[in-house]
Amino acid sequence: MEAARKIIHIDMDAFFAAVEQRDFPQYRNKPLIVGGLPGSRGVVSTCSYEARQYGIHSAMPSTTAHRLCPHAIFVKPRFEAYRDASNSIRKIFADYTDLFEPLSLDEAYLDVSQCNRCKGSATLIAKDIKAKIKQQTGLTASAGVSYNKFLAKIASDLDKPDGLYLITPDDGPGFIETLPIGKFHGIGKATEKKMHDLGILTGADLKTMPLASLQDSFGKAGLHYYHICRGIDNRPVNHQRITKSIGVEVTFQEDLDNRETLLIQLQNLLSKALGKAKEKKLAAYTLTIKIKYSDFVQITRSRTLSKAITENLNTLPLLDDLLKTAPTDRRKVRLLGVALSSLASPNSNRQIDLFEQFQ
């Protein structure tokens, strides 16, 4: 019988806010919100646990957060500081295994199946990693330990902050049966509602559904749901995780309706996205713009080129052409975004069948 894998999911606790409280003692033990400032159209990126006591959470509009806690401290993100802390944490991961998969700056999967540290105990390894993160960065992390990525991810959220939770192979199937569908990682609000409409409230309910029924209702995801409710998740921890897209966006303080201004904003966003691509040593061949109107209707427009999109390429005609296909004259614009995709190494001999060139 094949031995169970040993997977750890590390999730930093209120990461952005924790870095701010570490670096600025005056923020400690106070409700702190990192994100948009009060009176802006921004949102909460991260908030401290002191702020969460007031019902504040990530992605909440900053105006709502300020209403819930008027005395909260609002600060703008300092991404360079967060990247530095994240790099330090990843160096700690590398001391234990080459198989770690960052999901973002503040979380990662680690496969420690072949790690001989701490007598090969995944739980003790997770405890050791948490201690080193605290010692070297001053930050706390929560860890989930299990035999696959799905359960490790869920486990890391069960004992926050500064938590450590283990789900063994023996406990996994029973644990999943009692888990509410809304707690399943990867199942959002829309899918949760659809499942509730089908009478699926828990993992046990999901387990009673035939595979064919799940595929009829949820398409390709049906097979994934069929497996995870049985504790089956064979996805590997992939250290060479492929970046599929790079995007930036901005929500405006006031709605925009001037086409020239929109074009300038798109150019600025594209410049930032290209900077990120350059940092990752990637070239992009597809450009997508996103427009959200004042009535919250959202559209996207894309174009794929035969040559890599770079700072040296005249992208103004491309942006102008994409903008022309969007109905910007009838409604004011609340948000603009730019995304780069079809990513490849700058030196790759990439070929595409259908393209348009802009000189």
C-alpha positions, -999 to +999 in steps of 0.1 A: +000+000+000+013+034-009+023+056+020+002+087+026+018+120+016+026+146+042+014+180+031+016+212+051-003+244+042+012+275+058-010+306+060+004+338+075-020+354+101-034+388+089-001+391+069-001+427+056-015+441+089+009+420+109+039+434+090+026+469+097+021+462+134+056+447+135+073+477+119+052+504+136+047+498+173+020+525+175-003+502+155+000+472+178-031+459+197-052+484+177-078+479+149-056+483+118-069+482+082-045+479+052-061+491+020-082+520+007-085+550+029-118+562+044-138+582+019-122+565-010-137+537-032-110+513-020-115+481-002-100+464+028-069+443+017-062+429+051-071+439+087-057+430+121-075+407+144-084+437+166-103+451+136-120+418+128-138+420+162-159+447+146-170+426+117-145+439+093-130+416+067-110+415+035-127+429+003-151+450+024-155+486+011-133+509+032-163+532+038-182+503+054-152+494+075-149+530+087-186+530+096-182+498+117-151+510+134-146+548+132-115+548+154-097+522+132-063+531+118-062+530+080-029+526+061-020+522+025-002+489+015+036+487+014+040+458-010+078+460-010+078+453+028+054+424+023+075+409-005+107+411+017+089+393+045+075+367+021+110+361+006+124+355+041+096+330+048+102+311+016+139+307+025+127+290+056+106+266+036+136+258+014+154+245+045+129+217+048+119+208+012+124+218-024+087+209-029+069+241-018+043+259-039+036+296-031+000+305-037+005+342-028+028+363-006+013+349+025+006+312+019+021+281+005+019+243+003+048+221+013+053+184+006+075+171+034+069+134+026+107+129+021+118+153+048+138+136+076+138+166+099+120+163+132+121+124+128+100+128+097+069+140+116+049+165+095+033+179+126+067+186+142+080+200+110+051+224+108+056+234+144+094+240+137+086+261+106+062+282+126+088+288+153+114+298+128+091+322+110+083+338+144+120+340+153+133+353+120+105+376+109+085+384+141+053+372+124+029+344+132+017+317+109-010+290+111-004+255+097-026+228+084-012+193+082-028+164+062-023+139+035-035+161+006-037+198-004-074+201+000-075+190+037-042+208+046-057+241+032-089+236+053-069+226+084-048+257+084-079+278+089-094+259+118-072+271+146-062+307+137-043+327+147-010+310+154-027+276+150-016+241+141-042+215+131-038+179+119-062+159+098-050+123+096-058+097+069-081+079+094-099+111+103-101+127+068-132+110+054-153+115+085-141+151+088-152+159+053-186+143+058-194+168+086-179+198+068-205+224+055-203+228+018-196+265+022-163+256+040-150+235+011-120+253-004-128+263-040-166+264-035-178+300-037-211+316-028-227+309-062-218+272-062-228+269-025-262+282-033-266+259-063-256+229-041-281+240-014-308+241-040-299+205-048-301+195-012-263+193-007-255+209+026-225+189+039-198+166+026-220+137+035-247+150+012-222+156-016-210+120-012-245+106-020-245+123-054-237+101-084-208+112-105-230+117-136-253+140-116-225+161-104-211+164-139-245+173-153-248+201-127-212+213-124-195+203-156-158+194-153-158+205-116-182+176-109-153+150-109-133+172-085-163+174-061-169+137-064-133+130-053-128+156-026-159+145-006-142+111-004-109+126+008-092+121-026-070+149-039-039+138-058-028+172-070+010+175-065+028+203-047+043+221-077+073+241-070+074+253-106+039+268-105+031+285-137+020+321-137-010+322-160-017+360-160-004+392-145-030+420-138-034+454-122-065+475-118-076+507-102-109+520-088-114+557-094-123+582-067-148+597-092-163+580-122-145+588-155-162+595-189-134+612-209-120+588-234-085+604-235-083+601-197-093+565-199-066+558-224-040+574-203-051+554-173-049+522-194-014+531-205-003+536-168-018+502-158-002+485-187+032+499-177+028+485-142+017+451-155+048+450-178+070+459-149+056+429-130+061+406-160+097+418-163+103+410-126+091+375-132+112+373-164+081+366-186+069+379-219+032+383-227+014+380-260-022+386-249-035+419-235-069+422-218-086+453-206-114+453-180-139+480-176-164+483-148-191+509-152-208+530-126-237+506-126-213+477-118-217+461-153-183+447-163-168+439-197-135+427-210-118+431-244-087+411-255-062+409-283-033+385-290-002+397-308+024+379-328+052+396-309+058+400-272+041+430-256+070+451-242+077+487-232+094+491-265+063+482-285+039+510-294+009+498-275-012+530-278-029+519-310-037+485-294-052+501-263-071+526-284-085+499-306-097+478-276-112+509-260-131+516-292-149+483-290-162+491-255-193+513-249-175+539-229-196+568-242-229+557-227-219+551-191-193+564-167-164+541-157-158+532-121-128+508-126-102+499-152-079+469-153-052+455-175-041+418-176-013+402-195-015+365-204-002+339-229+030+342-209+063+326-220+100+330-215+113+361-234+136+338-254+110+312-264+101+307-300+064+311-294+041+307-324+004+314-327-020+307-355-042+338-353-028+373-346-029+409-354+001+431-355+003+467-344+033+487-356 
